[in-house]
Amino acid sequence: MPHTHHATRATPHTDLQRTRERTLAFVRAFQRQAGVTIPLRLWDGTEVGHGDFRLVLNHPWSLRALLVPATDLNAGEAYLRDDVDVTGDLVSALHAIARLRDGLGLLDRARIAPRLLALPTPPDDDVGVVQRAAMVTGRRHSRARDRDVVRFHYDLGNDFFRCFLDEDLVYSCAYFATPDTSLELAQRRKLDTVVRKLDLRPGERLLDVGCGWGSLVIHAARHFGVHATGVTLSSEQARAALARAEEAGVGDRVEIRVADYREVGGSFDAVASVGMVEHVGSDQLAAYFRHLYGLLADGGRLLNHGITTGGRRVTRDIDAADASFIGRYVFPDGGLVPASRTIHEVEEAGFELLDVQQLRRHYALTLREWVRRLEASHDRAVAAASEVDYRIWRAYMAGSVVGFDTNDLGVVQVLAGRGADVPLDRSFMTPRVDLLGETRRGGGARATTDRPG
């Protein structure tokens, strides 16, 4: 009996040739109308164009899988499935793709859509990818759901994060003196900047909300003689932070709690919130800063370091159920607001505003180095997590570089006080990592788990 239909994976040579010609015709029309060139490699080895990256279409259906529907979630999942790949500079590729997207108007898209839809339909094989998506339940920003969300993001395993972070495991924007500053030095400069902005003195009590792997509390205890408490919802992070505090000789001055920030009580001379506010949610910001205000003693200082939106009136609430790559695979329930909104909520909570600094360009440099290190550690990252996780983080961090490069994203440090008496001159905020010395070794780090009452 003669065949009347051929499955996509078994397309005869003539159909493959036709698909190749249609793909190239679509790409030429697409790029001509947008005025942007994307170097390509097709499934048969054909290469078109030159540059510092190459978009690889691994199958005859890859282009349609990438562009239909035209969402960042769909494009990201095409990459996770290996329908497409990018060799070379992924950041440069995403910049070019962003220009391509922005260069096409609605009429342009309507003209080329029939050519795209004439390409083969991709097979339905999303099982492995979908299994890696965030599956969270319950009321948004309830304590139970926030705990699940944070652990989804951070509990890939410490070995995975060691593939791209600096030796101190600082997972937030570094502070570069020049673009050539090493990541290790830039992160130490950031830690020192935060501590110096807080104007810490020996014997004071520091709270670090969202302490990660303990780098800030260790730095503050080791070099400024404070008693530091770090709070995280990730048990993986807490265990590593305790071990690192002991190794640094400040176990007697560092405590790590596995707790929700709403479960923290007590009185502190300074509070650091670095990379935490993005997890709080825009509708919870007022309560968050009121809670931090209540934890500060009179004369206390707050340093809030957080990612912001570039638009003055743009708020982004990233729900795990939304059709976004970040919400589905990286930061479910995350929330970003403009810097002006953060400042407003800080002041409404009762704080006096002391200083504001934009670090947008520093985060672009930080992320570029993270991407470079992750790519160089591909095999280690896959062994620590999976190929899909490697691709999620490569795409997420490279895409974030584009956001910071284009001012779609920012990262702002806000220094505020509760009747704080800080020096008149800003020079006290300047990092002095060259002057940091060693301190005596101690012991007895404590780990506690706070439970709701």
Secondary structure, DSSP 8 states (H G I E B T S, - for coil): ---S---GGG--HHHHHHHHHHHHHHHHHHHHHHT----EE-TTS-EE--SSEEEEE-STTHHHHHHSS-SHHHHHHHHHTTSEEEEE-HHHHHHHHHHHHHT--HHHHHHHHHHHHTS-------HHHHTTS----SSTT-HHHHHHHHHHHHTT-HHHHTTTS-TT---S----SSTTS-HHHHHHHHHHHHHHHTT--TT-EEEEES-TTSHHHHHHHHHH--EEEEEES-HHHHHHHHHHHHHHT-TTTEEEEE--GGG--S-EEEEEEES-HHHH-GGGHHHHHHHHHHHEEEEEEEEEEEEEESSTT--EEE-TTSS-HHHHHT-TTEEE-BHHHHHHHHHHTT-EEEEEEE-HHHHHHHHHHHHHHHHHTHHHHHHHS-HHHHHHHHHHHHHHHHHHHTTSEEEEEEEEEES----SSGGGGS--GGG----------EEEE----
